[in-house]
Amino acid sequence: MLDARMIRSNLEKVEQAMKNRNMAGTLDNFVRLDEQRRSILSQVEERKSFRNSDSQEIGKLKKQGMEAEDLKQKVREAGQEIKQMEEKLKAVESELQQILYNIPNLPHESVPVGADESANQEIRRWGEPRSFDFEPQAHWDLGPQLDILDFERAAKLSGTRFVVYKGWGAKLERAVINFYLDIHTSKHGYQEVFPPFMVNRECMVGTGQLPKFAEDMFKIEGRDMYLVPTAEVPLTNLYREEILEGRDLPLYLTAYTACFRAEAGSHGRDTRGIIRQHQFNKVELVKIVPAESSYEELEKLTRDAEEVLQALELPYRVVLLSTGDMGFSSAKTYDLEVWMPSYQDYKEISSCSNCEDFQARRANIRYRPGPGEKLRFAHTLNGSGVAVGRTVAAIIENYQQADGSIVIPEVLRPYMGGLEVIEG
């Protein structure tokens, strides 16, 4: 959430930032209500001044033994007017708060300005896409042939955009999860957390999923609880409404969770296979850091996510997202995109974002830099470390052989009981 005072002081700058995000006019209601708020405040102060002045006059008249019924009536009327105005002010401020919840973060100055993904900037590539001496198959064909992915039975259980992992497929999914957690905890210094898969409304508001993206969330019927769309939500909210000590920062957290998304508005996009599912597994990375080091931490976070793809020897590229393509809560985002032979293109497998103090304001996560120093809002960062299902899809496609078998990446073999090849 943006600071209302900052918006008032930098209105033209914020309006331009909203235009760059394809959200021109976002501030119109804020400006209108903010003016109304200031007008009411002015009226309240005026009436309070009038009431205080008349109350003092009543005191003087009483000392002189004179009646002051007319003035007393005016004071009572002023009190009623003040009460009504304050109720109206409370309603306006509540509406302003809701508007603030729906205003996205300001893009960092280094973010390219553009309407959509066409303005994204490729930063670097790692690895070369494999040249096949046979016609490669898509993972949605190879998986069922090897009996490791079952889309038909998943549809019988839950509908479209679900999958059942079977046999070595289930083992491979679990191997990827464990490999990611192991490397992030043992090498990159993250603390492993295993959080609940359901969170309350306050958590979803804190990280920016609510109220704006309610249609993409799975709400628990009869309860104000939601299935987590990403472990970013419970991990960041672990410190909601807390004051941290500067000496305890930065905090590095990682967690595996299943993730649940309605994928509203994505009809027709990546509907085949396991690229875009209603339920998928992910290992998430979250950092809570001092404000001055957050962009250095973003570069480290991105490298941590890259390293697991390098260990798996999966070709990928790093892309800096434009203002029109970045997420609601982010000030700057790098996407990691893995090479997928079925698409003959790179597909997103991780988004690494610096949210600056946007989420911390919503969740009220503050820290004291040093003894006696003024409290500040922390900066929060998050990134997939990385999406597990998309990793499995990338392994199936990039490691396939002419006979339809799948070679297991070397770093995963200890997690697969030493298995080197999945064969039909």
C-alpha positions in Angstrom: 0.0 0.0 0.0 1.2 3.5 -0.9 1.5 6.2 1.8 -1.4 8.6 1.4 0.8 11.5 2.4 3.4 10.5 -0.3 0.6 10.5 -2.9 -0.6 14.0 -1.9 2.9 15.4 -2.1 3.8 13.7 -5.4 0.5 13.6 -7.2 1.8 14.1 -10.7 4.6 11.6 -10.3 2.1 8.9 -9.0 -0.4 9.7 -11.7 2.3 9.2 -14.3 3.4 5.9 -12.7 -0.3 4.7 -12.9 -0.4 5.6 -16.6 2.8 3.6 -17.1 1.1 0.6 -15.4 -1.9 1.0 -17.8 -4.0 2.2 -14.9 -4.7 5.9 -15.8 -7.5 7.4 -13.7 -6.7 5.1 -10.7 -6.2 8.2 -8.5 -9.4 10.0 -9.5 -11.5 8.8 -6.6 -8.6 9.1 -4.2 -8.2 12.8 -5.1 -11.9 13.5 -4.9 -12.3 11.8 -1.5 -9.1 13.3 -0.2 -10.4 16.8 -1.0 -13.7 15.9 0.6 -11.8 14.7 3.7 -9.8 17.9 4.0 -12.9 20.0 3.6 -14.7 18.0 6.4 -11.6 18.4 8.6 -11.6 22.1 8.1 -15.3 22.3 8.9 -14.8 20.2 12.1 -12.0 22.4 13.2 -14.1 25.5 12.5 -17.0 24.2 14.5 -14.7 23.1 17.4 -13.2 26.6 17.5 -16.7 28.1 17.5 -17.8 25.7 20.3 -14.7 26.5 22.4 -15.1 30.2 22.0 -18.8 30.1 23.0 -18.0 27.8 25.9 -15.5 30.3 27.2 -18.1 33.1 26.8 -20.6 31.0 28.7 -18.0 30.7 31.5 -17.5 34.5 31.6 -21.3 35.2 31.7 -21.7 32.7 34.6 -19.0 34.5 36.6 -21.0 37.7 36.1 -24.2 35.9 37.3 -25.8 36.2 33.8 -27.9 33.6 31.9 -26.5 32.2 28.7 -29.2 29.8 27.4 -28.9 31.0 23.8 -25.1 30.3 23.8 -25.6 27.0 25.5 -28.0 25.9 22.8 -25.5 27.0 20.1 -22.8 25.0 21.8 -25.1 21.9 21.9 -25.9 22.3 18.3 -22.3 22.7 17.4 -21.6 19.5 19.3 -24.2 17.6 17.3 -22.8 19.1 14.0 -19.3 18.0 15.0 -20.5 14.5 15.8 -22.2 14.2 12.4 -19.2 15.6 10.6 -16.8 13.1 12.4 -19.1 10.2 11.4 -19.0 11.4 7.8 -15.2 11.8 8.1 -14.9 8.3 9.4 -16.9 7.0 6.4 -14.7 9.0 3.9 -11.5 7.8 5.5 -12.7 4.2 5.4 -13.5 4.6 1.7 -10.1 6.2 1.1 -8.5 3.2 2.8 -10.2 0.8 0.4 -9.1 2.9 -2.6 -5.5 2.8 -1.3 -5.7 -1.0 -1.1 -6.5 -1.1 -4.8 -3.6 1.2 -6.0 -0.6 -0.7 -7.2 3.0 -0.2 -6.2 5.2 2.4 -7.9 7.6 0.9 -10.4 11.3 1.5 -9.6 13.1 4.0 -11.9 15.1 1.1 -13.5 11.9 -0.6 -14.7 11.3 -0.3 -18.5 8.2 1.7 -19.4 5.8 -0.2 -21.7 2.2 -1.4 -22.1 2.8 -5.1 -22.0 5.3 -8.0 -22.1 6.6 -6.7 -25.5 8.5 -4.0 -23.5 10.2 -6.5 -21.2 14.0 -6.5 -21.4 16.1 -9.7 -21.6 19.0 -9.4 -19.2 20.9 -12.7 -19.7 20.6 -16.3 -20.8 22.1 -19.4 -19.5 22.5 -22.7 -21.4 21.6 -23.5 -25.0 18.3 -25.1 -26.0 18.9 -28.7 -27.0 18.9 -29.7 -30.7 17.0 -32.9 -31.1 17.8 -35.4 -33.8 14.2 -36.6 -33.6 10.8 -34.9 -33.3 10.5 -34.0 -29.6 7.1 -34.6 -27.8 5.3 -32.3 -25.4 5.1 -33.3 -21.7 1.3 -33.7 -22.0 1.9 -36.5 -24.5 5.1 -38.1 -22.9 3.7 -38.1 -19.4 0.6 -40.2 -20.1 2.6 -42.5 -22.4 5.0 -43.2 -19.5 2.0 -43.4 -17.1 3.6 -40.7 -14.8 1.0 -38.0 -15.5 -2.8 -38.7 -15.7 -5.0 -35.9 -16.9 -8.1 -37.9 -17.5 -8.4 -39.3 -14.0 -7.6 -35.9 -12.6 -10.5 -34.5 -14.6 -12.7 -37.2 -13.1 -11.6 -36.2 -9.6 -11.5 -32.4 -9.9 -12.2 -31.1 -13.4 -9.9 -29.5 -15.9 -6.5 -28.0 -15.1 -5.6 -30.6 -12.5 -3.2 -33.5 -12.8 -2.5 -36.8 -11.0 1.2 -37.7 -10.7 1.8 -41.4 -10.7 4.7 -43.7 -9.9 8.0 -42.2 -11.0 6.1 -39.0 -11.8 5.0 -38.5 -8.2 8.6 -39.4 -7.1 10.0 -36.9 -9.5 7.7 -34.1 -8.2 8.7 -34.9 -4.6 12.4 -35.1 -5.6 12.3 -31.6 -7.1 10.7 -30.2 -4.0 13.3 -31.8 -1.7 16.2 -30.7 -3.9 15.0 -27.1 -3.9 14.5 -27.0 -0.2 17.8 -28.6 0.5 19.8 -26.2 -1.7 18.1 -23.1 -0.4 18.5 -24.0 3.2 22.0 -25.6 3.1 23.6 -23.3 0.6 21.6 -20.1 0.4 20.9 -19.6 4.1 17.1 -19.7 4.1 15.2 -21.0 7.1 12.7 -23.7 6.2 9.1 -23.2 7.2 6.1 -25.5 6.7 3.1 -23.1 7.0 -0.7 -23.8 6.9 -2.2 -24.0 3.4 -5.2 -21.8 4.6 -4.9 -18.2 5.7 -7.3 -15.6 6.9 -8.4 -12.4 5.1 -5.9 -10.2 6.9 -3.0 -12.2 5.4 -4.4 -11.9 1.9 -4.8 -8.2 2.3 -1.3 -7.9 3.8 0.5 -9.2 0.7 -1.9 -7.6 -1.8 -4.1 -10.5 -3.1 -7.2 -8.9 -1.6 -9.3 -7.0 -2.2 -8.2 -6.5 -5.9 -7.8 -10.1 -6.9 -10.6 -11.8 -5.0 -11.9 -13.6 -8.1 -8.6 -15.5 -8.5 -8.6 -16.8 -5.0 -10.3 -20.0 -3.6 -12.3 -19.0 -0.6 -13.4 -21.6 2.0 -17.2 -21.7 2.1 -18.7 -20.5 5.3 -15.4 -19.1 6.6 -13.3 -16.0 6.0 -10.4 -18.2 5.0 -8.6 -18.8 1.7 -6.4 -21.5 0.2 -2.9 -20.0 -0.3 -2.1 -18.9 -3.9 1.6 -18.9 -3.0 3.7 -19.5 0.2 4.6 -15.8 -0.1 1.3 -15.1 1.8 1.9 -17.1 5.0 5.7 -16.5 5.0 5.4 -12.7 4.8 2.5 -12.5 7.2 4.4 -14.5 9.8 5.6 -11.0 11.0 2.4 -9.1 10.4 1.7 -6.5 13.1 5.2 -7.0 14.5 8.2 -4.7 15.3 11.5 -6.3 14.4 15.0 -5.3 15.6 17.3 -4.1 12.9 20.0 -6.5 14.2 17.8 -9.5 13.4 17.4 -8.5 9.7 17.6 -9.7 7.0 15.2 -12.7 7.4 15.4 -15.4 4.7 12.5 -17.8 4.6 11.7 -20.7 2.3 8.7 -23.0 2.2 7.0 -25.7 0.1 3.3 -25.4 -0.3 0.7 -26.5 -2.7 -0.7 -23.4 -4.4 -4.3 -22.8 -5.4 -5.5 -20.3 -8.1 -8.7 -19.9 -10.0 -6.7 -18.5 -13.0 -9.5 -16.1 -13.7 -9.0 -14.3 -17.1 -6.5 -16.9 -18.4 -9.0 -18.8 -20.6 -7.2 -20.3 -23.6 -3.7 -19.6 -22.2 -1.5 -22.7 -21.7 -4.5 -24.9 -21.1 -2.7 -28.1 -22.0 -0.3 -29.9 -19.7 0.9 -28.7 -16.3 2.0 -25.1 -17.1 -1.1 -23.4 -15.8 -3.0 -25.4 -13.1 -5.6 -24.7 -10.5 -3.4 -26.6 -8.0 0.4 -26.7 -8.2 3.4 -27.1 -6.0 6.0 -24.4 -5.5 9.0 -23.7 -3.3 8.9 -20.0 -2.4 11.6 -17.7 -1.2 10.8 -14.6 1.0 13.0 -12.0 2.4 12.3 -9.3 5.0 15.1 -6.8 4.9 16.2 -3.2 5.8 15.1 -0.6 3.3 18.5 0.4 2.2 19.6 -3.1 1.1 16.5 -4.4 -0.7 17.8 -4.0 -4.3 21.0 -5.8 -3.5 18.9 -8.5 -1.9 16.7 -8.7 -5.1 19.8 -9.5 -7.1 20.8 -12.2 -4.6 17.3 -13.7 -4.6 17.3 -13.9 -8.4 20.7 -15.6 -8.4 19.4 -18.1 -5.8 16.5 -19.1 -8.0 18.8 -19.3 -11.1 21.2 -21.6 -9.3 18.7 -24.4 -9.0 18.0 -24.3 -12.8 21.7 -24.3 -13.5 22.1 -27.4 -11.3 19.3 -29.1 -13.3 21.0 -28.0 -16.5 17.8 -26.4 -17.8 18.4 -23.6 -20.3 16.7 -20.3 -19.2 16.7 -16.6 -19.5 16.2 -13.7 -17.1 13.8 -11.0 -18.1 13.2 -7.6 -16.5 9.4 -6.9 -16.6 8.1 -3.7 -17.9 5.7 -1.4 -16.1 2.7 -2.9 -17.9 3.6 -6.5 -17.2 4.7 -6.5 -13.6 2.7 -7.6 -10.6 0.4 -5.4 -8.4 2.6 -5.4 -5.3 6.0 -5.3 -7.1 8.3 -2.3 -7.6 10.7 -4.4 -9.7 10.5 -7.9 -11.0 12.8 -10.4 -12.8 11.2 -13.3 -14.5 13.1 -16.5 -15.0 11.9 -18.3 -18.1 12.8 -21.9 -18.8 13.2 -23.3 -22.4 10.2 -25.5 -23.4 10.7 -27.5 -26.6 6.9 -28.0 -27.0 6.4 -24.2 -27.3 9.8 -23.6 -29.0 9.9 -20.7 -26.5 10.8 -19.7 -23.0 8.1 -20.0 -20.3 8.1 -18.3 -16.9 9.2 -20.6 -14.1 9.9 -18.0 -11.4 9.2 -14.3 -10.6 11.6 -12.5 -8.3 10.2 -9.2 -6.9 11.1 -6.4 -4.6 7.9 -5.0 -3.1 9.8 -2.3 -1.1 7.6 -1.2 1.8 4.3 -1.8 -0.1 3.4 -5.1 1.6 4.9 -4.0 4.9 2.6 -1.0 5.1 -0.4 -3.3 4.5 0.8 -5.9 7.0 2.3 -3.3 9.4 5.7 -5.0 9.5 8.2 -2.5 11.0 11.7 -2.5 12.3 13.9 -0.4 14.5 17.2 0.2 12.7 19.1 0.7 16.0 18.5 1.5 19.7 16.4 4.6 20.1 16.0 5.1 16.3 12.7 5.8 14.6 10.6 2.8 13.4 10.6 2.1 9.7 8.6 -0.2 7.4 10.6 -3.2 6.3 11.1 -4.1 2.7 9.8 -7.4 1.5 10.9 -9.6 -1.4 9.6 -12.8 -2.8 10.4 -15.2 -5.6 9.6 -18.8 -6.7 12.6 -21.0 -5.9 11.1 -22.3 -8.3 7.7 -23.6 -9.5 7.9 -27.4 -9.2 5.3 -28.6 -11.8 6.8 -26.4 -14.4 10.2 -27.8 -13.5 8.9 -31.4 -14.0 7.4 -30.4 -17.4 10.8 -28.8 -18.4 12.7 -31.9 -17.3 10.3 -34.2 -19.2 10.7 -32.2 -22.4 14.4 -31.3 -22.3 15.6 -34.7 -21.1 13.5 -36.9 -23.4 15.0 -39.5 -25.6 14.0 -40.8 -29.0 12.4 -44.0 -27.5 10.2 -41.8 -25.3 12.2 -42.4 -22.1 13.2 -39.5 -19.7 16.8 -39.2 -18.4 16.8 -38.0 -14.8 19.0 -34.9 -14.1 22.1 -36.1 -12.2 21.5 -33.9 -9.1 18.0 -35.5 -8.7 19.1 -39.1 -8.9 19.9 -39.4 -5.1 16.3 -38.3 -4.5 15.1 -40.9 -6.9 16.7 -43.9 -5.3 19.5 -43.8 -7.9 17.1 -44.1 -10.9 18.8 -42.7 -14.1 16.0 -43.1 -16.7 12.2 -43.3 -16.5 11.1 -45.8 -19.1 7.7 -47.0 -20.3 
